[in-house]
Each structure stands twice: as structure tokens, then as C-alpha cells.
Amino acid sequence: MMYKYVNSGVLSVCTAFLSGEPATRLRSQELQQLIAALLEFMAVCKRAIRVHFRLIGEEDQEFHTQLVNGFQSLTAELSHYIPAILSEL
């Protein structure tokens, strides 16, 4: 039943595994591995947005702004589950 969240995205993974629900509680080591993987994923996304900015033309500025806004929104949502994300990124 927990596996339904795997393809739902980062926020769904956090909701499923970091919300503290008894059915989805992870051992401490697993929890730390999940948090590290999520932080790494978000760091890679941030780098990708920077690369995108360097490569785009004028016609893609609006799309880039949407990427940045989406990333900032996701970071804010994830901070409810991983407060350290705000200082890590």
C-alpha cells in the first residue's frame, strides 16, 4: 500500500513517509537515507534550473520563471517535513 506514492512525486513521498503515520514509520537509518536522497534530489533540481537559465533564449524566460517559482513552492512545502531544506539549498 505504501508503494502507491512512489510515482506521485517528491511531496507525496514526504507526505507518505515523513508525516509520522504509524503505518509508514521508518527506522532512523532509513529516515536519514530518505531525507538525504530528497535533499540531493532538490539540490540537483536547483543546479538544473541554473543550467537552464544559462542555455535559454528570450522566448523561454516565462517558462524559466515558472520553473523557479515551482521550485520555490516545492521547497516551501517540503520544509514542513524537512525544515533543514531551507538552509541546505
BELSUL-V172973 format. One record per pair of residues at least 24 apart in sequence whose C-alpha atoms are under 6 Angstrom apart, sorted by the first residue. I is the first residue (numbers start at 1). GAP is how many residues later the second one is. Records with the same first field share a line. If there is no record, write none. Layout:
I->GAP ; GAP
This chain:
none
